[in-house]
Amino acid sequence: MADLTAVTMANVTAEVWSEKANVTYRSNVVLEALVNHEWESELSVGSGDTVNVFGFTQNNSAKNRGAGTGTFGTAAALTFDAVTEGQTQIVVNRFYYKADRGPFESEPQAMRNYFNLLARGRGEALALQVDEDLGDDTSNGIDAFTTTAGVDNVDLTDDVLLEIATDHNNVNAPVTQRYGVVSPASWASLMKIESVRNSQYAQTIGNMEGDRAAGRVGRILSYDIHMSNNLPSGTSGKKNAFFHKEAIAYIGQLKPQTKEGINIADGGYNERITFMTCGFKIMKNTFGVEVAGK
């Protein structure tokens, strides 16, 4: 007698296409939220492409016409400061976009949630690229910090942490709004330091999960530490960053938005694009330290 087999039943065996996708997770994006947005409101849509920021430096080195100089009460000549303020320009010159299109006849046959996933993915792609460029850019990103610490592909140590803090203390970087962004491997390096590991326990008391910002994994010395796998690569390891918020200025002029249209000339397509414009600039290079590690 003949038996039914997988081969003979192939044409009548049902298959189901799931409505739930197996999503590939991307890196968490942390850098944009940690840099300085204070000039963003000054360059709204229709306000041009550049903000000119002057640097105020006249609040130091007062003169003494008194004890120790021998001129008190003599009406000795005054010395006047020369006004020599500098200027830094923040330019919106980055256009990020993610686009897709499909033929008229095919799109109605796609799964119902596919285009929702595409729409969400376009926005996430923009955020990921901005985060990556804030790290990789060798002119105005964390890869442009001229102060360095650590050794490529070597564990971070407590000596490295103290060196970083000393660098920031020496340039009078405020002790608030200091951040460290480290790779997963460098975070593991930090957890090998007993004093750092023990310091994490005190932070858990009374804290709920909602207290944690995206990517935030704890606090070390005066730094809020965030973890990201989207940092620049070194020779073999990763380039981490410890910086004060004022190190880099960011302006998001045109927030992410989506446009849709049709293209008949190329054969008939529904087209969609999500895009944004922004710019960023190093304002205080000494407020940032590029830290080599794993």
C-alpha positions, 0 to 999 in steps of 0.5 A, spaced: 500 500 500 502 507 498 503 511 504 502 519 505 509 522 506 512 529 507 514 529 499 507 527 497 503 532 502 508 537 500 502 541 496 497 540 501 501 542 507 499 549 510 504 554 512 503 560 516 506 567 515 507 570 522 504 577 523 510 578 529 517 579 526 523 577 529 526 584 530 534 585 530 535 589 535 540 595 534 544 599 539 541 603 544 542 611 543 545 615 548 550 621 546 545 626 543 541 626 550 547 627 553 550 633 549 548 641 550 542 643 547 541 650 549 542 653 543 537 649 539 531 654 540 535 659 537 535 656 530 528 654 529 526 652 522 526 659 518 532 662 522 537 660 518 543 655 518 548 658 523 548 660 530 554 665 532 556 664 539 561 668 543 566 666 548 566 670 554 572 670 558 573 677 562 571 674 569 578 673 571 585 676 573 582 682 577 587 688 579 590 690 586 591 697 587 592 696 595 596 692 600 602 688 597 603 693 591 605 700 595 599 704 591 594 704 595 591 711 596 596 714 591 591 714 585 595 710 581 593 709 574 588 704 572 589 698 567 584 697 563 582 690 559 582 689 552 576 686 549 578 680 545 572 675 545 572 670 540 566 666 537 564 659 535 559 657 530 554 652 530 552 650 523 546 645 521 549 642 515 547 634 516 541 631 513 539 624 515 534 620 511 532 613 510 527 611 505 523 605 502 518 604 496 514 598 493 510 597 487 503 599 486 501 592 485 505 588 491 504 593 497 497 591 498 499 584 498 504 585 504 502 583 511 498 588 515 504 590 520 510 590 515 509 598 513 508 599 521 515 596 522 518 600 516 516 606 519 518 605 526 525 602 523 526 609 519 526 613 525 530 608 529 535 608 523 536 616 524 537 616 531 542 610 531 546 614 525 546 621 529 549 617 535 554 614 531 556 620 528 557 624 535 562 618 536 565 617 530 566 625 527 573 626 528 572 634 527 566 635 532 565 628 535 568 625 541 573 622 537 576 629 536 577 630 543 584 632 544 585 629 551 586 622 552 587 616 557 587 609 557 590 604 553 587 601 546 584 594 548 586 594 555 582 594 561 580 601 564 583 601 571 582 606 577 588 610 576 585 611 569 578 614 572 582 618 577 586 621 571 580 623 567 577 626 573 583 630 575 583 632 567 576 635 568 578 638 575 584 642 572 580 645 567 574 647 572 569 643 569 563 643 573 562 636 577 555 636 575 552 633 568 559 629 567 558 623 563 562 617 561 559 613 555 563 606 555 563 600 551 560 593 554 567 590 554 569 597 558 563 596 563 566 589 564 573 592 566 570 597 570 566 592 574 573 588 575 575 594 580 572 592 587 571 600 589 567 601 583 563 595 584 561 596 591 559 603 589 554 600 585 550 597 591 548 604 594 545 606 588 540 601 588 537 602 594 530 606 593 531 606 586 525 603 581 527 601 574 524 608 571 530 612 575 534 609 569 535 613 563 536 609 556 543 606 557 545 608 564 548 603 568 550 607 574 555 612 577 562 613 578 566 618 582 562 624 579 560 621 572 553 618 570 555 612 566 552 610 560 553 603 556 553 603 548 555 598 543 555 604 538 562 607 540 568 609 535 573 603 534 580 603 536 586 599 533 583 593 537 578 596 542 573 601 543 574 609 544 570 610 550 568 618 552 568 621 559 565 629 558 562 634 561 555 636 557 558 643 555 563 639 551 559 638 545 553 643 542 547 639 538 542 643 534 536 639 531 533 644 527 528 639 523 525 634 527 524 627 524 518 627 519 515 623 514 513 624 507 510 620 502 509 620 495 508 616 488 512 615 482 509 613 476 515 615 471 519 609 474 514 604 473 509 605 479 511 606 486 509 608 493 515 612 496 516 614 503 522 618 506 523 619 514 528 625 514 531 630 519 536 636 519 541 637 525 548 640 526 553 639 532 560 642 534 565 641 540 565 648 544 570 646 550 575 641 547 578 640 554 571 638 557 572 631 554 577 626 554 577 620 549 578 614 553 581 608 550 579 601 552 576 594 550 
